[in-house]
Amino acid sequence: LAQFAGRCGEPAFWDELYSAASSDNDGIRWNQRASHPLLREYVGLLRGRLAEAEFGAASGVLVPLCGKSADLEYLRDEVGHVVGIE
């Protein structure tokens, strides 16, 4: 992180960051094509908690600051209702 210190306010920093990203990630380093491994490991616990909450159709998952996350689609498939907010 020290390499980025003091550069975040420079437009060139962001240009370099985006252009250095690999094409495997849609050109953005932090956008991964697969859901996070820990999410996949613990999604069963989340499903159990939602079932215990007895909210019925209103139950779901809110994912703040999600960006273009593959986690949203994964959660939708696993638990149903998902709302992502950037």
Steps between C-alpha positions, in 0.01 A plus 500: 500500500792733555553514124161670461537748785440855388400409144128431542409858415685490169296407192808330351505261796155370415582480128803287583305282740229423245741448210725268705210272583490163335241419236389207718322749725313705240783751516451584867723334759245483776223351286540127522313262268417254778335553835727524801614160637403591857151595385465160335627333818258678736189550284333206678523689829339802335220284360439358847486844661252625242279196559513552878407869466151410372471811287338305221504664158659815646821320595806559290852633498623858468851533354631855542791628289475195276607652168486250219535203734445140392388447859161654422409239242632223722295622797191533284535140393564381856264707717256673269444871545816714482542877485836648409574867562806678370 
